[in-house]
Amino acid sequence: MEHAQTSAGDAADPVVYVVDDDQRVREALLDLFLVTQIRATAFSNGHDFLQVADIRAPGCLILDIKMPGETGLDLQQQLSLSGSRLPVIFLTAHADIPTSVKAMKAGAADFITKPFAGQDLLDAVDRAIRLDSERRKVDAERDRIQSLVDSLTPREQEVMSAVVSGLMNKQVAYQLGISEMTVKLHRMSLMRKMQSRSLADLVRKVEQLRSC
């Protein structure tokens, strides 16, 4: 198994992974990232990458779309099936544009045509890492909200569902077969547990979960 990397840097920094069967390309990209102080690791094939890389860590993947044996599209599909959301930047030749379009439809963040300017690649990496960061923030907020929902009792979840659908307390009471006072008590409790000071905030949180 052959792979190379730039200086380690801070463990919390995003990592740029490079997978390309051309050693010259790998070395050139590692030199570029070393100069720009970006953590990077390069692999000659997808198998080695999957064996070593932490595909759930922050960063992005620069991937040659055409390689002997397992292609870049094959690796992209494997990552998707594994649940990885690591942004993928494809390196492609001019003749591979139709394939690149297919890759973009499958979720690739970008594609760069060979030969490419170093700055174009750095700009693509910057966009991909920012995309990854934003996704992680959204995921973290979704997980936080889900943990709040999980703290509710089954009845409180029923009341919340009815309330955010626009029903008044008396309507919720009729729908659930309980008193309006009980609805008010459940509503006060769930608002506290959901850390919401207003109905609008509660609706926002519920909608954020539903949109994921």
N, C-alpha and C positions, 0 to 999 in steps of 0.2 A: 504494500500500500504506500503510495507516494503522495505527499501533500506538503505544502510550504505555507509559511505565514509571516506576517509583519510582526513588529514588536508587540508584546502582549497588551500594553496600555491598561486602562482601568477596566476591571471585570464588568462594570455596569455599562460600559460603552457599547453601542451597537457594533455588530460584526458584519463585514461584507464578505460573503462567501463567493468564490469564483470556481466554476466547474467548466473546464475547457481541456480538450485533449491535446491542444497545441501548447507545448512547453514555453515557446517564445511569448505567446499571449499571456500565459499565466505569470511569467516573470515580469513582463512589462506592466501588467496591472498591479502586481505586488509592489513594484518600484514606485508606481504612481501613488498608490495609497500610503506607502511609507513616507514619501515626501510630503503628502498632505495630512499626515498623522491620523490616518483612518485605520482602525483595526481590520485586518483582512486575512483570510486563509484561502489557499487555492488547492484544488483537487483535479486530477486528470480524468476522473470519471464519476458518474453518479453513485455507483456502489460505494466507493471510498467516502464520498461526501455523506451519505446516509449512515455509514458506520461511525463517523467521527463527529459530525456537526450536531449542534443542539438546535434543531429546527424550530423550537418554540421560543428561542431567545430573541431579543431585539436585533434587527438588522435587515439585510436583504440578500438576494442571491443573484449573481451575474452568471448566466447560463448560456453556453453555446448551443444553438438550436439543432445543429447537425454534428453528431459525433459517431464514431464507429460503435456498432452494437446498440446499446441503449441511447436513444436520442434525448435531446433536451425536452421534447414534448412528453416522452415517456416518464422522465423524472418529474416534470411538472404534474403529471397525472398522479404519480405516486404520492407526492407531497399533498395534493388535494385530498386523496383518499385517506391519508393519515391524519387529516384535520389541521395540517399546518397552514397558516395564513402568511407565511414568509413571502414578502413581495418578490416577484421574479422579473429581472431585466434580461431579456434575451439578446444575445449577440448573433447577428445574422448577415449573410451575404445578400447582395442586391437580388439575386435570383430566388431568394427564399421569402420574398415579400408575402406571397399567398399563405405560406406556412406561418409567417409571423402574425398575420391577421387571425389565423386560427388560434394561435397562442394567446393573443389579446382577448379573443372571445372566451377563452378558457380561464381568464383571470390574470394574465400577465400584467405587470405594472407598466412596462415600457419595452421597447426594443430599439437597439442601436445597430445601425448598419456598418459593417466592416468595409473599408478601413474607417476608423472613427477618430475624432479629436478627443484628447484627454478631457478637456473641459466639458464636452457634451456628455461623456460618461459620468463625470463627477456630478453634473447637474441632475442626471437621471438617478444617481445614487442618493443624492440629497432629497429628491422628490419621494423616492421609494421609502427612505428611512422616516421621513415626515409622515407619510401615509401609514407606515407601520406603527409609529408613535400614536397617531390619532386613533387608529383601530384599537390599540391597547387601552387607551383612555376610555373609549366607549365600552369596551369589554369589562374593564374594571368597574365602571359605574353601573353597568347592567348587573354584574355579580353582586355589587353592594345592595342594589335595590332588591334583587332576588332574595338575599339574606334577610332583608327586612320583611318581605312577604312571607318567608318561611317562618318568621317569628309569630305570625298571626295564628289565631285559632281557626278551625274550619268555619265557624260561624262568622268570625270577623272577616274572613276572606269572602264569604257570601255577601255580607253587608257592603264591603268595599266594592265588589263587582257591581252590585245594584246601584250604589251611590255614584260611581264614576260613569254609569250609563245614563245618568241624568234623573233618576227617580228621587222624589221627595221622601222624607222620613216616613210619612204615613203610608206611602206607596210601597216602600221597602218592608214595612211592618206587615202590610196585607199580603205581599208576595211571599214572605218567609213564615207567615203565620205566628208572629210574635208581636208584643206590644210596642207602641211607638217609643215609650220610655226605654225599653230594652235596646231598640235600634239606636237611640241617642247614646246610650252607654257604650255600646259596641263601637259606634262611630268615634266617640272620644278616645277610646282605647286604641283603635287602629290608626287614628291620626297621630297619636303619640308614638306608637311603634314604628310607623312609616316615616317618622320625623318630618311630617308635613304640617305646616301652619295654615295652609289654605287648601280648598278643594282643587284649585287650579294646579297646585304643585302635586297633589295626589294623582290627578288625572295625567299629568306629564310623566310621572314615574311609571304608572301603569302602561301608558302608551309606549314608553321607551322599551318596556319588556316585550310588549306585543309586536313591536317592529323588528325585533331581533330574530 
